[in-house]
């Protein structure tokens, strides 16, 4: 129990070590609200729908509504292959600015390792991005890793730590960084509300790398509900 407690209190500190220094960076406070549902179609097939609404202090409110539709095939107990489409209208202060479309392919690795009481999951995501009225296809790779630590043995209420990096594979008129463009680090608590509904609330730090300007730091309150059927 002592070793588990030490690990519990050290994980947030380890997450903070992954955050870049805030000096010479612009700051923004945001709220991200996510709702997702995953339906088991058969032993192998899954259908997932996710909607994320993002609000920003600097952008005067709503700036994005991201809708992700994915079809998944479960290769094994731990591995699922997914493909689908992202519909991503963007706004400024609630006023529409541009429509982005994305193709999305990903492989998820669920509970692929354990470090003591901590379970490790991962995901590798590829995206192709298009914006209406702007030429070019932007390619992006997004590796992701998540650690889950239950508050007690057998509990489904747990501490979550995750990291995701965005690597832009080319440049277009709207994707202007080639290489790592941003990273997201999350610390959150997850807990079941009912048999099929799970809630997650936490803090997400998003750091943007901008070669020709000050880096950006977004401090995000993240709230999500997930439904599994």
N, C-alpha and C positions, 0 to 999 in steps of 0.2 A: 504493500500500500504506500509506503514512503517513497519508493522509486516512482510509482505512478503519479503521486502528488507532485514530486519534483519535476517530472516530465510535463505535467499539466501546466505548471506555472512557468516553465522555461519555453514552451512552444510559442506564446505570444512574443516573447523577446526575440526568438529566432526569426519570427516573421518580420519584425521591425528591422532586423539587420539587412533584410533584402530590399528595403526601401532606399532609394537614392537620396542624397542630401537635398534639402529643400532650398538651399541658397540659390539665388539667381534664377528663381522659377516663379511663374505666375500661379496664383492659387484660386481655386473655385470650389464652392460648396454645392453638392448635388444630392438628388434623391433618385434612386432607381427602384421601381416597383415591378416585380416579375410574377407572372402567373404561367404555369406550365402543366400540361397533362400528357401522360403516356398511357397508351392503350395496348394491351397484349392481344394481338390479332390471332396468333397461333403459338405453337411451341417455339418457333424461330422468329416470327415477324412481329415488329413493334411499330406503332405510329406515334409520333411526338409532335405536339404543338406548343409553342412558347411565345408569349408576348411580353415585351419589356418596354415600359414607358420611362423616359429619362427626363428629368427636370434639372435646370441649372440656374444658379444665382446670376452668373455672368451673362447668360443668354436669356435672362428675363422670363424664365419658366420653361415650358415644354420645348425640347429641341429634337426629340427622336422618339419614334414608336417602331420598334423592331419586332417583326413577326417571322418566326422560324418554323417551317414545316418540314419534318424529316421522316423518312421511312427507314427502319432499321432491320437488319438481319443478324440474329444472335448466332455467332459461329460456335461459341462454347459458353460455358458458365460465366467466364470472365470477359469475353471479347464480343463486341457488337460492332458491325459495320453500318454506317448511316450515310444517306445522301438525301438532299432536298434543296429547298429554295428559301431565301430570305427576302422579305418585302420590307423596305426600310425608308419610309418618308422622313424627311428632316425638316426642322422648323427653326424659327428664331422668334422667341417670345410668343409661341403658339401660331405664328404665321408660316405657312408652307414655303420652303425655299427650294428643295431639290428632291428628286426621287432616286433612290439607289436600289438596284437589284443585285442579288448575290446568288451564285451557285455555291452549295456547301457540301463537302464530303468530310467524314471524320471516322476515326476508329476509337472506341472507348474501351478502356481496360479497367474493369471493376474489381476492387479488392485484390489486386495482383500481388501484394506483399504486406507483411506485418512487421512493425518495429515495436516489440512489446505489445501494449494494448492498442497501439495506433495502427489503423488500416490505411493502406496507400492505394489510391486510384489515379488514373492518368487518361489523357485524351490527346490525340493529334488531329488537328482540324486544318483543312485547306479551303480557301475561299477564292472565288473569282467575282470581281466587283465591276458593275457598270453603273454609270450615272446618265440619266436622260439628258440629252442635249450636249454631252461632253464626250469626245472621242476617247477610245482606249479601254482596254481590259486590265484591271489591276489584280495581281496575284498576291495572296497573303497566306502565310503559314502561322498557326497558333498552337504551340505546345502548351499543355496544361497539366498540373499535378495537384492532387488534393490529399490532405491528411485528415483523418477523422479519429478523434479521441473521445470515447464515451465517458461520461462523468462518473459512472460506476459500472462494474462488470454486468453485462446483460442489458444495460440501459440503451434506449434508442435516442435519448437526449444526449447531444455530444457537442464538443468543440470542433470547429472546422477551421483549417488553415489551407489556403490555396494560393497558387501562383500561376499566372498566365503571361506569356510574352507574345507580342505581335511582330512577326518578321515580314516586312514588305519585300517581295521578290523582284519587283521591277518598279519603274517610275512611270506615272501618267500625269495628265493635267490636274488630277485631283489626289493622286497618291505620290507624294513628293519626297519621301524618304526611302532609300534602298538600304535594307538592313533592319535592325530592331527599331521599331517606331514607337512602341509603348509597352508598358508592363502593368499588370494588375495584381495586387496582393490583397487578400481578403482574410479577415478574422471574423467568425460568426458562430452563433449557436443555432443548432437545428433540433427540432423536437416534433414528434407526431401530435397532431390535433385529433385525428380519428384514425381508423384502420387504413384509410386510403388517402389521407391528407397530411401533408407535412409542411411545417412552417420553418423559415430561416430568417434570422435578422442579424445584421452585423455591420462592420465598417470595412469599406473597400477603398484602397488608395490606388489611384491610377496616375502613373507618371508617364508623360509624353516627351520623347526625345525630338528636339527641333534644332537642327544644325545651324540655321540662320537666325534664330531668335532664342529668347529664354525658354528653357524647358517648362512644361506645364505640370501642375500637381492638382488633381481633383480629389477632394475629400468627400466620399460618397456614403450616405446612409442607404444600406441595401436591405430591402424587404422582399421576401418571395413566398409564394404558396405553390406547392406542387401536388398534383393529383395523379394517382396511379390506379389503373383499372385492369 
